[in-house]
Amino acid sequence: MSLIPEPSVRSKRLLSLDVFRGMTIAAMILVNNPGSWSYQYAPLKHATWHGWTFTDLVFPFFLMIVGVSITLSLGRRLEQGADKGILARKAVKRSIIIFLLGMLLAGFPFFDLSTIRIPGVLQRIAICYLLGSLLYLYAPRRSLGGICAALLLGYWALMTLVPVPGSGAGLLGSRDGDLAAYIDRLLLDGHLWKSAKTWDPEGLLSTLPALGTLLFGIFAGSVLTSQESEKSKCLRLLLLGCKWMILGWVWSWFFPVNKQLWTSSYAVLMAGLATICLGLCYEYFDRRQHPRLGRVFSIYGVNAILVFVGSGLLGRAMHEIRWVSAEGADFNLKSWLYSQLFTPILPPYLASLVWALCWVAGWFLVLWMLWRKNIILKV
């Protein structure tokens, strides 16, 4: 992992992808950093169980972007005659680094290995990126659609037909009675999400449909790398997105949309919405060439991993800087700043949102300074 200056980096990148990535990571920072978890507007919270909100778009959108990036980067290198083995080793190395960054976030600052959460956002990205890269390098292109279908249909069958000890088959209304939760407890007990303890939203079995989400990104990326006209590419992305969105919606009648379980219907529906957003970004920022409007988000997009990890570490550090006031109240740095600067002048929900917006804006200033020097954190 290194900070590498690249003088011409902005001219080499697909602006629409950087903008879309930037929008997604900025949304991720926004929803992950409220002033108070007790005061969040409904769209900025995950759906309680079945269903979806704005927040539930963020993670699958990012996985879709990873899939598109695989197509663009590996496809270009393969066309240049790069050795597949070398590319595979680089993918393994990058996946390990991303996974370890996820473990850093999970353990910081105390790193209690007996209870550290092993699944996580970056860990899932690392695994899906590695598997997606290997499939792109070694599997026949025509087989990827079948592999994606097998992952999604297989997960549907496993979750609805395989009986779970003590629960039976197809119990999707309980947070710890389904097959995914059972496997997580069986293999990762004590290392699961602390807010749940008996299951994990980034658990083992649900990584299968998450990989399907990334493969949808590879399919969308293949449209962008085709020899078609820009107008045709945009139209194909929008049509693909509509088709996948409708398919996911229909599938939800039988297998509910659920981010925590990453149900197959959720994977397909989110892939459709993400592809539509990518198509609109491509039309506006690459085909019609409006770079100024997209610059703010593209600045976020080119250093997405840096801001995700940095934001997480800083947020945790602010929670661990603690003291007791003269009145005996227990404070940490975050709660003190929030109580001094935001809650006295704003109602609770708005104060919580404004804190999150200031957090996003503050990190933009950091990324803007890096962008001005053409510095990108490469993993």
MOBEL-V994505 format. One record per pair of residues at least 12 apart in sequence whose C-alpha atoms are under 10 Angstrom apart, sorted by sequence separation. I is the first residue (numbers start at 1). J is the second residue. D is the distance in whole Angstrom. If there is no record, write none. Layout:
I_J_D / I_J_D
//
This chain:
31_43_9 / 32_44_9 / 42_54_9 / 43_55_6 / 44_56_9 / 104_116_10 / 105_117_10 / 106_118_8 / 132_144_10 / 135_147_9 / 158_170_9 / 159_171_8 / 160_172_8 / 165_177_9 / 167_179_9 / 185_197_8 / 186_198_10 / 188_200_9 / 224_236_9 / 251_263_10 / 252_264_8 / 253_265_9 / 257_269_8 / 319_331_9 / 320_332_6 / 321_333_6 / 322_334_9 / 339_351_10 / 342_354_8 / 343_355_10 / 31_44_5 / 32_45_9 / 42_55_9 / 43_56_9 / 74_87_8 / 103_116_8 / 106_119_9 / 157_170_9 / 159_172_8 / 164_177_7 / 165_178_10 / 184_197_10 / 185_198_6 / 220_233_10 / 223_236_7 / 224_237_9 / 251_264_8 / 252_265_5 / 257_270_10 / 281_294_9 / 319_332_5 / 320_333_8 / 321_334_8 / 322_335_10 / 323_336_10 / 338_351_8 / 342_355_7 / 30_44_8 / 31_45_7 / 74_88_10 / 103_117_8 / 106_120_8 / 156_170_9 / 164_178_7 / 165_179_9 / 184_198_8 / 185_199_7 / 223_237_7 / 251_265_5 / 252_266_8 / 318_332_7 / 319_333_6 / 320_334_9 / 322_336_9 / 338_352_8 / 341_355_9 / 31_46_9 / 102_117_10 / 103_118_7 / 105_120_9 / 106_121_10 / 163_178_9 / 164_179_6 / 167_182_10 / 184_199_6 / 185_200_9 / 188_203_9 / 248_263_10 / 250_265_8 / 251_266_9 / 317_332_10 / 318_333_5 / 319_334_6 / 28_44_10 / 102_118_9 / 103_119_8 / 105_121_10 / 106_122_10 / 162_178_9 / 163_179_8 / 164_180_9 / 166_182_10 / 181_197_10 / 182_198_8 / 183_199_9 / 184_200_7 / 188_204_9 / 220_236_9 / 221_237_9 / 248_264_8 / 249_265_7 / 252_268_10 / 317_333_9 / 318_334_5 / 319_335_8 / 27_44_9 / 74_91_10 / 102_119_8 / 103_120_8 / 105_122_9 / 106_123_10 / 162_179_7 / 164_181_10 / 165_182_8 / 181_198_7 / 182_199_8 / 184_201_10 / 187_204_9 / 220_237_7 / 223_240_10 / 248_265_5 / 249_266_8 / 251_268_9 / 252_269_9 / 317_334_9 / 318_335_9 / 319_336_10 / 338_355_7 / 102_120_7 / 103_121_10 / 160_178_9 / 161_179_10 / 164_182_7 / 181_199_5 / 184_202_10 / 185_203_10 / 219_237_10 / 247_265_8 / 248_266_6 / 251_269_9 / 315_333_10 / 316_334_9 / 318_336_10 / 337_355_10 / 99_118_9 / 102_121_7 / 103_122_8 / 159_178_7 / 160_179_9 / 164_183_9 / 180_199_8 / 181_200_7 / 184_203_6 / 246_265_10 / 248_267_7 / 249_268_8 / 250_269_9 / 315_334_8 / 318_337_10 / 99_119_9 / 102_122_5 / 103_123_8 / 158_178_10 / 159_179_6 / 176_196_9 / 179_199_10 / 180_200_8 / 181_201_9 / 183_203_8 / 184_204_6 / 220_240_8 / 245_265_9 / 248_268_5 / 249_269_6 / 70_91_10 / 99_120_9 / 101_122_7 / 102_123_5 / 158_179_7 / 159_180_7 / 175_196_9 / 176_197_9 / 177_198_9 / 178_199_9 / 180_201_9 / 183_204_7 / 184_205_8 / 219_240_9 / 220_241_9 / 244_265_10 / 245_266_9 / 247_268_7 / 248_269_4 / 249_270_10 / 99_121_9 / 100_122_8 / 101_123_8 / 102_124_9 / 158_180_9 / 176_198_6 / 177_199_9 / 180_202_10 / 181_203_8 / 183_205_7 / 184_206_10 / 245_267_10 / 246_268_9 / 247_269_7 / 248_270_8 / 31_54_9 / 32_55_9 / 98_121_10 / 99_122_6 / 100_123_8 / 102_125_9 / 175_198_8 / 176_199_6 / 180_203_7 / 181_204_9 / 182_205_10 / 244_267_9 / 245_268_6 / 246_269_7 / 248_271_9 / 249_272_10 / 31_55_7 / 98_122_6 / 99_123_5 / 102_126_9 / 175_199_7 / 176_200_9 / 180_204_7 / 181_205_9 / 216_240_10 / 244_268_6 / 245_269_4 / 248_272_8 / 30_55_9 / 31_56_10 / 97_122_10 / 98_123_7 / 99_124_8 / 101_126_10 / 155_180_10 / 175_200_9 / 180_205_5 / 181_206_9 / 216_241_10 / 243_268_10 / 244_269_6 / 245_270_7 / 247_272_9 / 97_123_10 / 98_124_9 / 99_125_8 / 100_126_9 / 175_201_10 / 179_205_8 / 180_206_7 / 243_269_9 / 244_270_8 / 245_271_7 / 246_272_8 / 27_54_9 / 28_55_8 / 31_58_9 / 95_122_9 / 96_123_9 / 98_125_8 / 99_126_5 / 179_206_10 / 180_207_10 / 241_268_9 / 242_269_9 / 244_271_7 / 245_272_4 / 246_273_10 / 27_55_8 / 28_56_10 / 95_123_8 / 98_126_6 / 99_127_8 / 216_244_9 / 241_269_9 / 243_271_10 / 244_272_5 / 245_273_6 / 28_57_9 / 29_58_10 / 95_124_10 / 97_126_8 / 98_127_9 / 241_270_9 / 242_271_10 / 243_272_7 / 244_273_8 / 245_274_9 / 27_57_9 / 28_58_6 / 95_125_8 / 96_126_7 / 241_271_7 / 242_272_6 / 243_273_10 / 244_274_10 / 245_275_9 / 27_58_7 / 28_59_8 / 95_126_5 / 96_127_9 / 98_129_10 / 240_271_9 / 241_272_4 / 242_273_8 / 244_275_9 / 245_276_9 / 26_58_9 / 27_59_10 / 94_126_8 / 95_127_7 / 240_272_7 / 241_273_6 / 244_276_10 / 24_57_9 / 25_58_8 / 95_128_9 / 239_272_9 / 240_273_10 / 241_274_7 / 242_275_8 / 24_58_6 / 25_59_9 / 28_62_9 / 92_126_9 / 95_129_7 / 96_130_9 / 238_272_9 / 241_275_5 / 242_276_7 / 23_58_9 / 24_59_8 / 91_126_9 / 92_127_9 / 94_129_9 / 95_130_6 / 237_272_9 / 238_273_9 / 240_275_7 / 241_276_5 / 24_60_10 / 25_61_9 / 94_130_8 / 95_131_9 / 238_274_10 / 239_275_9 / 240_276_8 / 241_277_8 / 24_61_7 / 25_62_8 / 92_129_9 / 93_130_9 / 237_274_10 / 238_275_7 / 239_276_8 / 241_278_9 / 23_61_10 / 24_62_6 / 91_129_8 / 92_130_6 / 95_133_10 / 237_275_6 / 238_276_5 / 241_279_8 / 23_62_10 / 91_130_6 / 92_131_9 / 236_275_10 / 237_276_6 / 238_277_8 / 240_279_10 / 21_61_8 / 22_62_10 / 90_130_10 / 91_131_9 / 236_276_10 / 237_277_9 / 238_278_8 / 239_279_9 / 20_61_9 / 21_62_7 / 24_65_9 / 89_130_10 / 91_132_10 / 92_133_9 / 234_275_10 / 235_276_10 / 237_278_7 / 238_279_6 / 20_62_9 / 21_63_10 / 88_130_8 / 91_133_7 / 92_134_9 / 234_276_9 / 237_279_5 / 238_280_8 / 21_64_10 / 90_133_10 / 91_134_8 / 236_279_8 / 237_280_9 / 21_65_7 / 234_278_9 / 235_279_7 / 315_359_10 / 20_65_8 / 21_66_9 / 88_133_7 / 89_134_10 / 234_279_5 / 235_280_9 / 237_282_9 / 87_133_9 / 88_134_6 / 159_205_9 / 233_279_8 / 234_280_7 / 237_283_10 / 18_65_9 / 87_134_9 / 158_205_9 / 159_206_10 / 234_281_9 / 17_65_7 / 88_136_10 / 234_282_7 / 235_283_9 / 311_359_9 / 85_134_10 / 88_137_8 / 213_262_10 / 233_282_9 / 234_283_6 / 311_360_9 / 84_134_9 / 87_137_8 / 88_138_9 / 155_205_8 / 233_283_9 / 234_284_10 / 17_68_8 / 155_206_8 / 210_261_10 / 213_264_9 / 216_267_9 / 220_271_9 / 231_282_10 / 17_69_8 / 85_137_9 / 155_207_10 / 209_261_9 / 210_262_7 / 212_264_8 / 216_268_8 / 220_272_10 / 230_282_9 / 231_283_8 / 311_363_8 / 84_137_6 / 85_138_10 / 155_208_7 / 156_209_9 / 206_259_10 / 209_262_7 / 210_263_9 / 213_266_9 / 214_267_9 / 230_283_8 / 234_287_9 / 307_360_10 / 310_363_9 / 83_137_10 / 84_138_8 / 152_206_10 / 154_208_9 / 155_209_7 / 206_260_9 / 207_261_9 / 208_262_9 / 209_263_7 / 210_264_9 / 213_267_5 / 216_270_10 / 217_271_7 / 220_274_10 / 221_275_10 / 233_287_10 / 14_69_10 / 154_209_9 / 206_261_6 / 207_262_8 / 208_263_10 / 209_264_6 / 212_267_7 / 213_268_7 / 216_271_6 / 217_272_10 / 220_275_7 / 224_279_9 / 308_363_10 / 151_207_10 / 152_208_7 / 153_209_9 / 205_261_9 / 206_262_6 / 208_264_9 / 209_265_9 / 210_266_10 / 211_267_9 / 212_268_8 / 213_269_10 / 215_271_9 / 216_272_9 / 219_275_10 / 220_276_10 / 230_286_8 / 231_287_8 / 307_363_7 / 151_208_6 / 152_209_5 / 202_259_10 / 203_260_9 / 205_262_9 / 206_263_8 / 209_266_9 / 210_267_7 / 213_270_8 / 214_271_9 / 217_274_9 / 221_278_10 / 230_287_6 / 307_364_9 / 14_72_9 / 150_208_10 / 151_209_6 / 152_210_9 / 201_259_8 / 202_260_8 / 203_261_9 / 206_264_9 / 209_267_6 / 213_271_6 / 216_274_10 / 217_275_8 / 220_278_9 / 224_282_9 / 229_287_10 / 230_288_10 / 13_72_10 / 66_125_8 / 70_129_8 / 74_133_8 / 78_137_9 / 150_209_9 / 151_210_9 / 152_211_9 / 201_260_5 / 202_261_8 / 203_262_10 / 209_268_9 / 212_271_9 / 213_272_10 / 216_275_9 / 220_279_9 / 307_366_9 / 66_126_10 / 69_129_10 / 70_130_10 / 148_208_9 / 149_209_9 / 151_211_8 / 152_212_7 / 200_260_8 / 201_261_6 / 202_262_9 / 300_360_10 / 307_367_8 / 63_124_9 / 67_128_9 / 71_132_10 / 75_136_9 / 148_209_8 / 151_212_6 / 152_213_9 / 199_260_9 / 200_261_9 / 201_262_8 / 306_367_9 / 59_121_8 / 63_125_7 / 66_128_9 / 67_129_8 / 70_132_8 / 71_133_9 / 74_136_8 / 75_137_9 / 150_212_9 / 151_213_10 / 199_261_10 / 62_125_9 / 66_129_7 / 70_133_6 / 74_137_8 / 148_211_8 / 149_212_8 / 300_363_9 / 304_367_9 / 147_211_10 / 148_212_5 / 300_364_7 / 303_367_7 / 63_128_8 / 67_132_7 / 71_136_8 / 119_184_9 / 147_212_8 / 148_213_8 / 299_364_8 / 300_365_10 / 302_367_9 / 303_368_10 / 59_125_9 / 63_129_8 / 66_132_9 / 67_133_8 / 70_136_8 / 71_137_10 / 148_214_9 / 149_215_10 / 299_365_10 / 300_366_10 / 301_367_9 / 66_133_10 / 70_137_10 / 145_212_9 / 148_215_6 / 297_364_9 / 299_366_10 / 300_367_7 / 303_370_9 / 144_212_10 / 147_215_9 / 148_216_8 / 296_364_8 / 299_367_6 / 300_368_8 / 303_371_9 / 67_136_10 / 119_188_9 / 299_368_6 / 302_371_8 / 118_188_8 / 145_215_8 / 298_368_10 / 299_369_10 / 306_376_9 / 307_377_10 / 117_188_9 / 144_215_7 / 145_216_9 / 296_367_10 / 299_370_9 / 300_371_9 / 305_376_10 / 306_377_6 / 117_189_10 / 118_190_9 / 119_191_8 / 120_192_9 / 144_216_9 / 296_368_8 / 299_371_6 / 302_374_10 / 303_375_9 / 304_376_9 / 305_377_8 / 306_378_9 / 115_188_10 / 117_190_8 / 118_191_6 / 119_192_7 / 120_193_8 / 295_368_10 / 298_371_10 / 299_372_9 / 302_375_9 / 303_376_6 / 304_377_9 / 305_378_9 / 306_379_9 / 115_189_9 / 116_190_8 / 117_191_4 / 118_192_7 / 119_193_8 / 144_218_9 / 145_219_8 / 302_376_7 / 303_377_6 / 305_379_8 / 115_190_6 / 116_191_5 / 117_192_5 / 118_193_8 / 144_219_9 / 302_377_8 / 303_378_8 / 114_190_8 / 115_191_5 / 116_192_8 / 117_193_6 / 302_378_9 / 114_191_8 / 115_192_8 / 116_193_9 / 117_194_8 / 125_202_10 / 299_376_10 / 113_191_9 / 115_193_10 / 116_194_9 / 124_202_7 / 141_219_10 / 115_194_9 / 123_202_8 / 124_203_8 / 128_207_7 / 132_211_7 / 136_215_9 / 117_197_10 / 120_200_9 / 121_201_9 / 122_202_10 / 123_203_10 / 124_204_9 / 127_207_8 / 128_208_9 / 131_211_8 / 132_212_9 / 135_215_9 / 181_261_9 / 119_200_7 / 120_201_8 / 121_202_7 / 128_209_10 / 130_211_10 / 133_214_10 / 180_261_8 / 118_200_10 / 119_201_8 / 120_202_6 / 121_203_10 / 124_206_10 / 125_207_9 / 128_210_7 / 129_211_8 / 132_214_7 / 133_215_10 / 136_218_8 / 179_261_10 / 117_200_9 / 119_202_6 / 120_203_8 / 124_207_7 / 127_210_10 / 128_211_5 / 131_214_10 / 132_215_7 / 172_255_9 / 173_256_10 / 178_261_9 / 118_202_9 / 119_203_6 / 127_211_8 / 128_212_9 / 131_215_10 / 172_256_9 / 118_203_9 / 119_204_8 / 125_210_9 / 128_213_9 / 129_214_8 / 132_217_10 / 133_218_10 / 170_255_10 / 175_260_9 / 124_210_8 / 125_211_9 / 128_214_7 / 129_215_10 / 132_218_8 / 172_258_9 / 175_261_9 / 106_193_10 / 124_211_9 / 128_215_9 / 119_207_10 / 125_214_9 / 172_261_9 / 172_263_10 / 1_93_10 / 1_94_9 / 160_254_10 / 160_255_8 / 1_97_8 / 159_255_9 / 1_98_10 / 156_254_10 / 156_255_7 / 159_261_9 / 159_263_9 / 155_262_10 / 156_263_7 / 155_263_8 / 156_264_6 / 155_264_7 / 156_265_9 / 154_264_9 / 152_263_8 / 153_264_7 / 152_264_5 / 153_265_10 / 151_264_9 / 152_265_8 / 149_264_10 / 152_267_8 / 152_268_9 / 50_172_9 / 49_172_10 / 50_173_8 / 49_173_8 / 49_174_9 / 49_175_8 / 67_211_9 / 70_214_9 / 71_215_10 / 67_212_10 / 69_214_10 / 70_215_10 / 64_210_9 / 67_213_8 / 68_214_8 / 71_217_8 / 72_218_9 / 75_221_10 / 63_210_8 / 64_211_9 / 66_213_10 / 67_214_5 / 68_215_9 / 70_217_8 / 71_218_6 / 75_222_9 / 63_211_8 / 64_212_9 / 65_213_10 / 66_214_7 / 67_215_6 / 68_216_8 / 69_217_8 / 70_218_7 / 71_219_8 / 63_212_10 / 64_213_6 / 65_214_8 / 66_215_9 / 67_216_7 / 68_217_5 / 69_218_8 / 71_220_9 / 72_221_7 / 76_225_9 / 60_210_8 / 63_213_7 / 64_214_5 / 67_217_4 / 68_218_5 / 71_221_5 / 72_222_8 / 75_225_8 / 59_210_10 / 60_211_10 / 62_213_10 / 63_214_5 / 64_215_8 / 65_216_10 / 66_217_7 / 67_218_4 / 68_219_8 / 69_220_10 / 70_221_8 / 71_222_6 / 61_213_9 / 62_214_9 / 63_215_9 / 64_216_7 / 65_217_6 / 66_218_8 / 67_219_8 / 68_220_6 / 69_221_7 / 70_222_10 / 71_223_10 / 72_224_8 / 60_213_7 / 61_214_9 / 63_216_9 / 64_217_4 / 65_218_9 / 67_220_8 / 68_221_4 / 71_224_9 / 72_225_7 / 60_214_8 / 63_217_7 / 64_218_8 / 67_221_7 / 68_222_8 / 71_225_8 / 62_217_9 / 64_219_9 / 65_220_9 / 66_221_10 / 67_222_10 / 68_223_9 / 61_217_9 / 64_220_8 / 65_221_9 / 68_224_9 / 60_217_10 / 64_221_9 / 68_225_10 / 122_305_9 / 122_308_9 / 122_309_9 / 60_259_9 / 59_259_9 / 51_252_9 / 50_252_10 / 56_258_9 / 57_259_9 / 60_262_9 / 56_259_6 / 64_267_10 / 105_308_10 / 17_221_10 / 55_259_10 / 56_260_9 / 101_305_9 / 105_309_7 / 108_312_9 / 109_313_8 / 50_255_10 / 51_256_7 / 52_257_7 / 104_309_9 / 105_310_9 / 108_313_7 / 50_256_6 / 51_257_5 / 52_258_7 / 53_259_10 / 60_266_9 / 61_267_10 / 64_270_9 / 105_311_10 / 106_312_9 / 49_256_10 / 50_257_6 / 51_258_6 / 52_259_7 / 60_267_7 / 64_271_7 / 98_305_9 / 102_309_8 / 105_312_7 / 106_313_10 / 109_316_8 / 49_257_9 / 50_258_5 / 51_259_8 / 60_268_10 / 63_271_9 / 64_272_10 / 101_309_7 / 104_312_10 / 105_313_6 / 108_316_7 / 109_317_7 / 49_258_6 / 50_259_8 / 57_266_10 / 60_269_10 / 61_270_7 / 65_274_9 / 104_313_9 / 108_317_8 / 14_224_10 / 47_257_10 / 48_258_9 / 49_259_8 / 50_260_8 / 56_266_9 / 60_270_6 / 61_271_7 / 64_274_7 / 65_275_9 / 68_278_10 / 102_312_10 / 106_316_10 / 47_258_8 / 48_259_10 / 49_260_7 / 50_261_9 / 59_270_9 / 60_271_7 / 61_272_10 / 63_274_10 / 64_275_8 / 98_309_10 / 105_316_9 / 109_320_8 / 46_258_10 / 47_259_8 / 48_260_9 / 49_261_9 / 57_269_10 / 58_270_9 / 61_273_8 / 62_274_9 / 46_259_8 / 47_260_9 / 50_263_10 / 57_270_7 / 60_273_10 / 61_274_6 / 65_278_9 / 46_260_9 / 52_266_9 / 56_270_9 / 57_271_9 / 60_274_8 / 61_275_9 / 64_278_10 / 51_266_9 / 50_266_10 / 57_273_8 / 58_274_9 / 61_277_9 / 57_274_8 / 61_278_10 / 52_270_10 / 62_304_10 / 24_274_10 / 20_274_9 / 20_277_8 / 21_278_9 / 20_278_7 / 19_278_9 / 20_279_10 / 20_280_10 / 16_277_10 / 17_278_7 / 20_281_7 / 16_278_7 / 17_279_10 / 19_281_7 / 20_282_9 / 16_279_9 / 18_281_10 / 19_282_9 / 16_280_9 / 17_281_8 / 16_281_5 / 17_282_8 / 15_281_9 / 16_282_5 / 19_285_8 / 15_282_8 / 16_283_8 / 18_285_10 / 14_282_9 / 16_284_8 / 17_285_9 / 15_284_10 / 16_285_5 / 17_286_9 / 15_285_6 / 16_286_6 / 14_285_9 / 15_286_6 / 16_287_9 / 23_294_9 / 26_297_8 / 14_286_7 / 19_291_9 / 22_294_9 / 25_297_9 / 16_289_10 / 22_295_9 / 23_296_9 / 24_297_9 / 15_289_9 / 16_290_10 / 19_293_9 / 20_294_9 / 22_296_8 / 23_297_6 / 26_300_7 / 15_290_10 / 16_291_9 / 19_294_6 / 22_297_4 / 23_298_8 / 25_300_7 / 26_301_8 / 15_291_8 / 18_294_9 / 19_295_7 / 21_297_8 / 22_298_5 / 23_299_10 / 24_300_9 / 25_301_7 / 32_308_10 / 18_295_9 / 19_296_8 / 20_297_7 / 21_298_7 / 22_299_7 / 23_300_8 / 24_301_8 / 16_294_8 / 19_297_5 / 20_298_8 / 21_299_10 / 22_300_4 / 23_301_7 / 25_303_9 / 26_304_9 / 29_307_8 / 33_311_9 / 15_294_8 / 18_297_7 / 19_298_4 / 21_300_8 / 22_301_4 / 25_304_6 / 29_308_7 / 32_311_9 / 33_312_9 / 15_295_9 / 18_298_5 / 19_299_8 / 20_300_10 / 21_301_5 / 22_302_7 / 24_304_9 / 25_305_9 / 28_308_8 / 32_312_9 / 16_297_10 / 17_298_8 / 18_299_8 / 19_300_8 / 20_301_7 / 21_302_8 / 22_303_8 / 26_307_9 / 98_379_7 / 15_297_10 / 16_298_8 / 18_300_8 / 19_301_6 / 21_303_9 / 22_304_7 / 25_307_8 / 26_308_9 / 29_311_7 / 33_315_8 / 97_379_7 / 15_298_7 / 18_301_5 / 19_302_9 / 21_304_7 / 25_308_7 / 29_312_9 / 32_315_10 / 96_379_10 / 14_298_10 / 17_301_8 / 18_302_6 / 94_378_9 / 95_379_9 / 16_301_10 / 17_302_9 / 18_303_9 / 94_379_6 / 15_301_9 / 18_304_9 / 93_379_9 / 15_302_10 / 10_298_9 / 10_299_10 / 13_302_9 / 10_302_9 / 9_302_10 / 36_334_10 / 35_334_8 / 36_335_9 / 35_335_8 / 35_337_10 / 36_338_9 / 35_338_7 / 35_339_9 / 35_342_9 / 35_343_9 / 39_347_10 / 40_348_9 / 41_349_7 / 39_348_6 / 40_349_6 / 41_350_9 / 44_353_9 / 38_348_9 / 39_349_5 / 40_350_8 / 38_349_9 / 39_350_8 / 40_351_10 / 41_352_9 / 36_348_8 / 37_349_10 / 39_351_9 / 40_352_7 / 41_353_8 / 35_348_9 / 36_349_8 / 39_352_6 / 40_353_7 / 35_349_9 / 38_352_9 / 39_353_8 / 34_349_9 / 35_350_9 / 36_351_8 / 37_352_8 / 35_351_7 / 36_352_5 / 34_351_9 / 35_352_4 / 36_353_9 / 34_352_5 / 35_353_7 / 33_352_9 / 34_353_6 / 35_354_8 / 36_355_9 / 33_353_9 / 34_354_8 / 35_355_5 / 36_356_9 / 34_355_6 / 35_356_6 / 31_353_9 / 33_355_8 / 34_356_5 / 35_357_10 / 30_353_8 / 33_356_5 / 34_357_9 / 35_358_10 / 30_354_10 / 32_356_8 / 33_357_9 / 35_359_9 / 30_355_9 / 31_356_7 / 33_358_10 / 34_359_9 / 30_356_5 / 31_357_10 / 33_359_7 / 29_356_8 / 30_357_6 / 33_360_9 / 29_357_9 / 30_358_9 / 30_359_7 / 31_360_10 / 27_357_10 / 29_359_8 / 30_360_6 / 26_357_10 / 29_360_6 / 30_361_10 / 28_360_10 / 26_359_10 / 27_360_9 / 26_360_7 / 29_363_9 / 25_360_10 / 26_361_9 / 26_363_9 / 26_364_9 / 10_371_9 / 10_374_8 / 5_370_9 / 9_374_7 / 5_371_10 / 7_373_8 / 8_374_8 / 9_375_9 / 3_370_10 / 6_373_9 / 7_374_6 / 9_376_9 / 5_373_7 / 6_374_6 / 7_375_8 / 5_374_6 / 6_375_7 / 4_374_8 / 5_375_5 / 6_376_8 / 3_374_10 / 4_375_6 / 5_376_7 / 3_375_6 / 4_376_6 / 5_377_9 / 2_375_10 / 3_376_6 / 4_377_7 / 5_378_10 / 2_376_9 / 3_377_5 / 4_378_7 / 2_377_6 / 3_378_6 / 1_377_7 / 2_378_6 / 3_379_9 / 1_378_6 / 2_379_7 / 1_379_5
//
